[in-house]
Amino acid sequence: ETGVTQTPRHLVMGMTNKKSLKCEQHLGHNAMYWYKQSAKKPLELMFVYNFKEQTENNSVPSRFSPECPNSSHLFLHLHTLQPEDSALYLCASSQRPGQGPTEAFFGQGTRLTVV
Amino acid sequence: QQQVKQSPQSLIVQKGGISIINCAYENTAFDYFPWYQQFPGKGPALLIAIRPDVSEKKEGRFTISFNKSAKQFSLHIMDSQPGDSATYFCAASAILTGGGNKLTFGTGTQLKVEL
């Protein structure tokens, strides 16, 4: 248990569906992240939020829409996805630089399959 | 464009042997170099990390060697055990202007330790 909880663990959705991934961290961290992990590829940073403000959007298609209502919760809203979007989506959190370790702690991920 | 190159892609080591995984980076703005260990069905977990002002860091059986001038770093696992069988990712971190950190990952090394 890393203190970062993701739900659901597995999700199968059609290309016309709308779904959301949820992430919650209990570590008191200020920064939260979405990463995408596909087979045979490096983990790809998608979005970064710091104190609820988005600080990085790594050229992610608009069919992925993040939401960060507070420093403890992060959502990824999904709509009209493509089969190639099937992957493991990982949430992570970290402490703000200058306020302690900058290590990122990852959740267990949501295994997404788009059919 | 892959900013962190990792090798080998897979590695088989006998129990008690030394596992060595290498990484090279390009961006001199990186200021923190963590290694992550990932077991099937789990998110990556921080294993050990180093800052560029240090040439070596050891924690138990795990050692990072860092060569700043060559922009290379490596993970050595001494006395490798079957329980070490996992995928290992090197990463390089840079601070984002708006806050938070951007981790750039290598492609991963699948380690198998045989009896």
Chai-1 contact restraints between the chains, C-beta under 6 A:
chainA,res_idxA,chainB,res_idxB,connection_type,confidence,min_distance_angstrom,max_distance_angstrom,comment,restraint_id
A,A31,B,G100,contact,1.0,0.0,6.0,A-B,restraint_1
A,P42,B,F105,contact,1.0,0.0,6.0,A-B,restraint_2
A,P42,B,T107,contact,1.0,0.0,6.0,A-B,restraint_3
A,L43,B,F105,contact,1.0,0.0,6.0,A-B,restraint_4
A,L45,B,K102,contact,1.0,0.0,6.0,A-B,restraint_5
A,V48,B,G100,contact,1.0,0.0,6.0,A-B,restraint_6
A,N50,B,G98,contact,1.0,0.0,6.0,A-B,restraint_7
A,N50,B,G99,contact,1.0,0.0,6.0,A-B,restraint_8
A,N50,B,G100,contact,1.0,0.0,6.0,A-B,restraint_9
A,T55,B,L96,contact,1.0,0.0,6.0,A-B,restraint_10
A,T55,B,G98,contact,1.0,0.0,6.0,A-B,restraint_11
A,T55,B,G99,contact,1.0,0.0,6.0,A-B,restraint_12
A,T55,B,G100,contact,1.0,0.0,6.0,A-B,restraint_13
A,E56,B,L96,contact,1.0,0.0,6.0,A-B,restraint_14
A,L90,B,G43,contact,1.0,0.0,6.0,A-B,restraint_15
A,S94,B,N101,contact,1.0,0.0,6.0,A-B,restraint_16
A,P97,B,I95,contact,1.0,0.0,6.0,A-B,restraint_17
A,T102,B,Y32,contact,1.0,0.0,6.0,A-B,restraint_18
A,T102,B,N101,contact,1.0,0.0,6.0,A-B,restraint_19
A,E103,B,L46,contact,1.0,0.0,6.0,A-B,restraint_20
A,A104,B,L103,contact,1.0,0.0,6.0,A-B,restraint_21
A,F106,B,G43,contact,1.0,0.0,6.0,A-B,restraint_22
A,F106,B,P44,contact,1.0,0.0,6.0,A-B,restraint_23
A,G107,B,G43,contact,1.0,0.0,6.0,A-B,restraint_24
A,Q108,B,K42,contact,1.0,0.0,6.0,A-B,restraint_25
A,Q108,B,G43,contact,1.0,0.0,6.0,A-B,restraint_26
A,G109,B,G43,contact,1.0,0.0,6.0,A-B,restraint_27
